[in-house]
Amino acid sequence: MRTFLIAGNWKMHQNIAETKAYFNEFTKLVKKAPEGVNILLCPVYTSLHAAAEATAKVDGLHIGAQNLHFEDKGAFTGEITAEMIKETGADHVIIGHSERRQYYNETDETVNKKTHKAIQAGLTPVVCVGELLEERKADRHFEVVKKQVVEGLKGVSKGDATKLVVAYEPVWAIGTGETASPDQAQEIHAFIRKELSSLYDEGTAAKIQILYGGSMNPGNAEELLSMEDVDGGLIGGASLKPDSFSEIVHFAGKIYSS
Ligand code: 13P
């Protein structure tokens, strides 16, 4: 059985003090990740170190950054390297989030370079894909997501493919309160898994975790996480509160052990 990854993307929220307060609370609610579940939280860069301190307290808790640069150093004002992220104690990194594609000119090509860099540095990349509302309405979502997967993972070997995570986040469901139905999520997750099988092979595709993101919350998480090809969540708003995030973590544990 596949294991779950329950991930929180804090976006541009929670300073250092708020991060410490969050983990004070969270470590009371989750003393260790349930069997079959890993937990990931991705704060802003300045809070990474404070967040990483909590990993010593909770077994199965990981910390990740929300972006990285694909070069090792240089004149790239405002950017950060994979090694700098690792130095904070983080071991994951979100790549190609739709907000970065939308506002910061992230392309499949930069996503691909960043994915290679993360793997090379020993960070687990969480590669985000997902269609816009107009693409879904025009029934182009399969085509759009396929291109993002194929181009984003170009040149990643079969051995390295199992070191990455894919997150499907339909842009129309992010922060809107609108969620893909469990059937819609399952349909496209199965499609992504099929694409991964043709890029690699079935065994490799089965090992790659595919997360769902887009208005996941304690009210809909159990149903979404119960779908066969949904291996976890990438959660924005509901990850900002320790109680709602921990509730989702516990649902995953319950599904794994049922
Ligand atoms: P929301 O859960 O707030 O919709 O955000 C999803 C997301 O973008 C996670 O990366």
Boltz pocket constraint, residues with backbone or C-beta under 6 A from the ligand:
constraints:
  - pocket:
      binder: B
      contacts: [[A, 9], [A, 97], [A, 169], [A, 173], [A, 174], [A, 175], [A, 176], [A, 177], [A, 213], [A, 214], [A, 215], [A, 216], [A, 234], [A, 235], [A, 236], [A, 237], [A, 238]]
      max_distance: 6.0
